[in-house]
Amino acid sequence: MTNPSISQKTIFGHPAGLFILFFTEMWERFSFYGMKALLIFYLTKYLLFSDVEGNLLIGSYAALVYAIPVVGGFIADRYLGFRKAIVLGGILLVLGHLGMAYEGNAATATLTGEITRDNIALQVFYLSLAFIIVGVGFLKANISSLVGELYAAGDKRRDSGFTIFYMGINLGSFVATLLCGWLGETYGWSYGFGAAGIGMLFGLITFILGKKTLQGKGESTNPEFLERKSFGLKNEWIVYGASVLSTVAIWQMVQSHSVVQNLLIVSGAASFIYIVYYALTQLDKIAREQLAALTILIIFTVIFWALFEQSYTSMNLFADRILDRGDITASAFLSLNALFIILLAPVFAWMWVKLGKYNPNTAVKFSLAIMLVGLGFGALVMGINVSGLGKVAMFWMVLTYLLHTCGELCLSPVGLSAVTKLSPHKIVGFMMGVWFLATASSEFIASILANIASVETASGEITDLAVAKESYLKLFNYLFYTGVGVGLFLLTISPVIKKLMHGVDKELNT
């Protein structure tokens, strides 16, 4: 009796390859969020960066993390295929995360404020960030696409398969922010960063060993090109070499916030000009208005994520410095987002269906998302105002993450779908790139906003609790009014946006 073919193997009714990708992505997100949870503390407490310097570095890093996948996706589509791109990304990520575990000597400060840093360790740190950025670019852009390839067109299991896959993301994030954060804050930075690196190594091994379960999916669409030689080497190895060498450019860019900022401005302006040109010259009235609706929604997502992504900068520092958290590590609060998503995602999915014809349209959901993230900061404002002379109770931070997660669940599920359904067919890929560019821009804007609450410190610790609370109060007040105000404005114009969508909105919300 012959064994069933690989293509026939299923687990819980889904292709076996789905669960290989599930665990690969889970470990990759474990490494990513585990490192990110510690990053601002490592910068301000070990390297003795100012709040401003630390926030801007995280902004540049995060912006590049979201921008580079556009390139990684292109190279995979055109040359490598998803599988090889994911392996390359995984290797670069392992190198980057393990490089983060090298601490070198801690920075020191004199009484006059002069700071001395271990320059070798600092450059290793920057190079490690570059490896992570490029690694994410190759892995993150392509593993989701590979999930889609496991299902034939029209396969009813596809949506539930993606749901299972995305649960891996949140599971990895939840565990990482607790474990890596605890290790890093309790035992030392190398332990936290090292654990993140080991997690990524597990993910890479899982993917390589699970190759057979992928049913031959994700292979190069242009194998002849990869086999051909140029300059005495196979093109495949040239692609690998060029990708690795690109880390040198990223290594320098992550240290120059102005360069990242200018690139985002130029790219954003160029993208907007091209959208306007394409709409006016290539599209009929309906397609033009649908593209206009999408562009408006993308602009508002920038505002949402710029507020939401305070979690890894200002909110993380606030938890460390201002929150009355007992023995709980500051980074542990980051796990609340993933926990609430796991608990509430089924509730929101049920609620939208239950509402039926009263299900809010896409623009209304976006407006609710922005208002909810604003209200989250309102909770922190309330917490500071009722705290008197002492620290702020943990309840207010928990409430903030609950409101922020509810906002995310209003926006995220329909965001990418809106791009695919509102974009003209010929520029879907370009508009997806614009979506990621918008997300990258929001990350950088988030770091600029976080600097409103830059606090004077000594060796990473605040010198005056009252002054620090006032500084964070200023920031959170600003974010509260911005979120609620922008959300209400979007709610006001939502009927116009719905009209511009010409029925696509109904598809997105059924």
N, C-alpha and C positions, 0 to 999 in steps of 0.2 A: 504493500500500500504506500502510495506516494504521500509525502508530507504536503500540507496545504502551502500554496505559494505565499510569498511574503505579502503580496497585495491583498490576500484574503485574511490576514491576521488582524484582528481587532481587539481592542480593550474597551469594555463598557460601550460597545457599539461604534467606537471610533477607530480610525487607523492607528496602529501601534506607534507609528512615527509621531503622532500628535503628542504623545507623552514623553518621547525623547526631546521634542522641542519644548514641551512644558518645563521639564527639569533643566534643560539648557538655559532657557530664559529666566527661570526662577533663580538659578545660581548667578547668572549674569547681573540680574537686578539686585541680588543679594550683595554682590561685590560693589556695584555702582552706588546704591543707596547707603551701604555700610560705610564706604569711604566718604561720601558726601555729608553724612551725618556728623562726622568728626572734623570736616575740613575747616570750618570757621574757627573752631577751638584750637586746632593745630596752628593755624595762622596767627591768632591773637595771643595765645598763651605760650607756645613753644618758639615760634619764629618772631614773636613780638611785633607783628604787623599792627598798625593802627586799625580801628574799625573801618575807616575809609579804604585803606589799602586792601584789607581782607575782603570787604564786600565787592570791590571792583575786580579783584582777582577771580572770585567765585563767579561774578557776572560774565567776565571774559571766557572763563572755562565753560560755563553752562551754555553760553551763546554758541561757542564753537561745537560743543557736544550736539546741539540741535541743528547746526548748519551743515556739518560734515556728512551726515547720513544721506544728504541729497547726492553728493559725489559718490559715496559708497554704493548707493543704489544704482547709479548710472553705470559704474564699473562692473557691477554684478550682472546687470541686464545686458550689457554690451559684450563683456568678455568672460568673466570668471564663472558666472552662474552663482546661485544662492549658496550652495553647499560649500564651495571653496572660499567664497567671501566670508562666510560665517567662521570657518576654521581660521582664516587669516585674522579676522577680527578677534577671535578668542585668544589666539597666541599673543597678539599685541596687548590685549587687556590683561592677561596673566603677567606679562612683563611689566606693564604699567603699575598694576596694583602691588606686585611684590617690590617694585622699586620704591613705592610709597612707604614700605616698611623700614627703609633705611633712614634713620633719624639724624645721624651725625651728632654734632654738638648743639645743645640748646643755645639760642640767642641770649645775649646778656646786655643789660642796660646800665649805664653809669648814672650817677646822681644828677648829672646835667642833661640826661636824656639821650645821650649818644648810644646807638645800638650796634652791637657787633654780632654778625651772623657767620655761620659756617658756610662759605660760598660754594664749596664742593657739594655739600648736602643740599643746599638750596637749588643748585642747577640740576642735581639728580631728581629733586622734587618736581621742578618744572618739566624736565624731560619725561618723567613718569606721567604727569598730566597729559603731555602730548601723546604718549602711547595710548592712554585711555581714550582720549578724544578720537584718534584715528580708529582705534579698535571698536569703539561704539559705532563709529561711522560705517564700518563694514558689517558688524553683527546686527545692530538694532534695525537698520534699514531693510535687512533681507530675511530675518528669521520670521517676521510676520507674513511676508510674501510666500515663504516656503510653507507655512501653515495652510495658506489658501490653495497651494498647488496639490495638497493631499486629497482635496475633494474635487470631484468632477463638477462641471457646470450644472447648476440646478440641484445639487445634492442638499437635501433638507437638513443634513447634519452640520453644515458649514457654520451657521451662526452659533450653535451650541459648542462647536469645536473651538471657535474663537473665544467664547465665554470661558471655557476651561483654560485655554491658553493664557488669557489675561488674568485669571485667578492666580496663576503662577507668578506673575509680576507682583501682585499685591502680597502674596505669601512671602516672596523673597524680600520685599521691602520691609514688611512687618518684622520678620525675624532679624534682618540685618541691622535695623536701627536700634533694636534692643540689644543684640549680642555684640556687634562691632562697637557700638557706642559705649556699652558697659565696659568692654575690654579696654578700649582706648582711654576712656576717662578714669578708669579705676587702676589699671595696671601699666599703661603706657601706650603711646601712639603706635609704636611698632606692632603691638599685639592686635589693636583694632584694625589697622591697615593690613597687617599680615593675614588676619582672618578673612578679610575681604578678598585678598589675593588667592587664598586657598579655596574659597568658595568659587571663584571664577575658574580655577584649575579643575574643580569637580565638574563644572558646567562644560568645559572643553572636552574632558575625557568622556563625559556622558554622550556628547554629540558625536565624537569620533567613533566610539564603540557602537552607537546606535545607527550607523550609516545604513545598514541593511534594511532597517524598518522604513526608510524614506522612499522605498519603492522606485529608486532611480530618479526621483524628483529633484529639482534644484540643480541639475547639471548644466554645464555651459551650453548656451545656444550657438556658440561659435567655436567649437573645439578645434577646427582647422587653424584658426588664428592662433590659438594657444600653442599648437604644435609647431607652427612655423618658427624659423629662427631669424633673429635680427642681431647684428653685431656679435654673432657666434653663440648667442644664447636663445633658448626657447622664449617666445613672447610671454608665456605664462610667468616665467621667472623674472622677466623684465617688469611685468605688472606688479609682482610681489615686491621687487626691489624699489620701484618708484613709490609704491605705497609706504614702504618703511621709511624711505628718504623724506617723504612728505612730513614725517614727524619733526624733522629739523626746522621746517618753516613754522609749524604749529608751536614748537618749542619756543621760538622767538616771539610769535604772536601772542601767546598766553601771558607774556611778560610786558606787553605793550597794549594797555587798555585803549589808548587813543587809536591805534591801528584797527583793533576790533570794532570800535565804535564807528570809525570812518567807513569801514567795509560794510557794516550793517546799513549805514545811511545811504551809501552809494548803491548797494544792492537793492534796498527797499525802493529808492527813487526810480532806479532803472526798471524794476519790476512793475511799478505803478504806471510808468510811462508806456511800457509795452502793453500792459493790460488795456489802457485807454486806446492806444493805437489799434490793437487787434479788435477791440470791440467796435470801433468806428469804421474800420475798413473791411472786416472779414465776417461780421455777424449780422443776422437779421434782428428785427426789433425785439423779439422774444428772447433770443439767445443773449442779446446785448443786456437786456434788463436782468436776466438771471445771473450773468457774470457780475453785474453791478451789485446785486444783492449779496453775492458771495464775497465780493471785495469789502463791502460794508461789514459783514459778519466777521471777516478776518481782522479788520481793524479793531473791532470791539474785543476779540479774543486776546489781542495784545494787552489791552487794559486789564482783562481778567487775570491773565497769567502773571502780569507784572505785580499785581497785588497778591495773588495766591503764592507766588514763589518767594515771599518774604520768609517762608518757613525755615529755609536753610541759612538765612543771614540774620536779620533783625529779630525774628521770633525765636530762633535758636539761642541767640545771645541774651535775649530777654528772659528766656527760661532759665538760663544759667545764672544770670545776675540778679534778677528782680523777683523771680518766682519762689514762693515758699514751698519747696518740693521735698523737704526731708532728705531721705537717703536715695531718692530716685535721681538717676542721671538726667541731665538736661536733654540729651539727645533722645531719650526714651519717648518723649512727647511726640517726636516725629512719627512714631509707629501708629499713632492714633488715626492718621489719614488712611493708611492701608487697612487698619482694623475696621474703621467705619465704612470703607468701600466694600469690604467683604460682607459686612452685616447688612448694609443698606442697599447695595446694588439690586438684589432681588426685589426689595420693597419698592424701589423706584420703578423698576421694570413692570411690576404688577400694577402700580399706581397709574402709570401712563396708559396702560391697556384699560384699566377699570374706568378711567375718566371718559373713554370713548370719544364722542364728538366734542367734549369739553377739554380734551387734551390740548395743552397750550401749543401754539405754533412755535417754530424754531426761534424766531426773533424774541418771542416772549420768554422762552426758556433761557436764552442767552442773557436777557435782562435780569431774570431771576437769579441767575448764576452770579452776575456782577454785584447785585444788591446783597446777596447772601454773603459773599466774601467781604463786602463792606461792613455788614452787620457783625461779622466775626471780629473785625477790628474794633467795632463798637463795644463788644463784650470786654475786650482788653482795656478799653478806655474806662468802662464802668468798674472793672476790677481794680485799676490803679486809683480811681477816685474814691473807692470805698475802703482802700487799704490803710488809710491814715498814714502814720509814720513808718509802718512796717512793710514787709514784703507782701506780694500779691498772692492770693490763694490759688491753688492749682485748678480749682473748678472753672475759673475764667478761661484758662488755656484750653481745657477740655472742651468747653462750649465753643470756643473759637474754631477748633479743629472740626467739630461737628458741623458747624455752619459752613465752613469752607468746603468740607467734603460734600455736603448737600449741593453746594454751588457747582462743584466739579461734576457731580452726577447729572446736573441739569444741562451742562454744556458738552462734556466730552463724548458721550455716546453718539451724538448727532453731528459733531464737528467734522470728522474725517468723511463721514458719509455725505455731508453737504458738499464737500469739495468734489467728490466723484460724480455727484448727481447734478450740480449746478454748473460745472465747468464744461465748456465746449469740448467735444471728444478729442479734437486734435491737440489741445493744450492741457489735458488732465494732468499729465506728468509735471508740466511746468507749474500749474496751480498747486499741486501737492508740494512742490518745492517752495512755493510762496508761503504755504501754510507753515512749513518748518522754519522758513526764514522769519516769519512773524513770531513764532515761538522763541526763536533765538533772540530776536530783538527784545521780546518781553523779559527774557532772563537778564539781559544787560540793563534794561530800564529798571528792573527790580533792584539791582545792586545800587543804582543811583538813588532810588527812593530810600533804600535802607540807610543811606548815608545821612539822611535827615536826623537819624538817631545816633550818630557817631558820639561815643562817650569817651571821656578821658579815663585812661587806665594806667595802672602800674603793674607790669608783668602780667598783663591780661586781666587784672582784677579791677573793678570799679573803686574809685577813691571816695565817692560820696553818693550814698544811696538816693537821697532826695533829688540831687541834681540829675542822676541817671534816670530816675522815674519821670522827671519832667521832660527829659529828652525823648524817651519812648512815648510819653503821652502826646507830645507834639506830632510825632510820626503817625501813631495810630489814629489820632484825630483826623489828620489829613487823609489817611487811607479810608477811614470810615466815610467821610463826606464825599470823597472821590467815588467810592464804590456805589453808595446809595444814589448820588447825583447822576452819575453816568448810567447806572441801571435804570433809573426813572426816565432819563432822556431816551434810552433805547426802547423802553416800554411805550413811550409816546409815539415814536416813529415806527413801531413794529407793524402796524397795518400797511404802511407804505412798503416795507420790506417784503411782507407776505404777498402783496400784489405783484411786486417785481419778480417773485419766484415762479409765478404762473403754474401753480398746482404741484410743483416739486415738494413744497412744504408738506403737503398731505402724505406723500410717499415717505418722507423722513420720519413722520410721527405716527405711522401705523405699524 
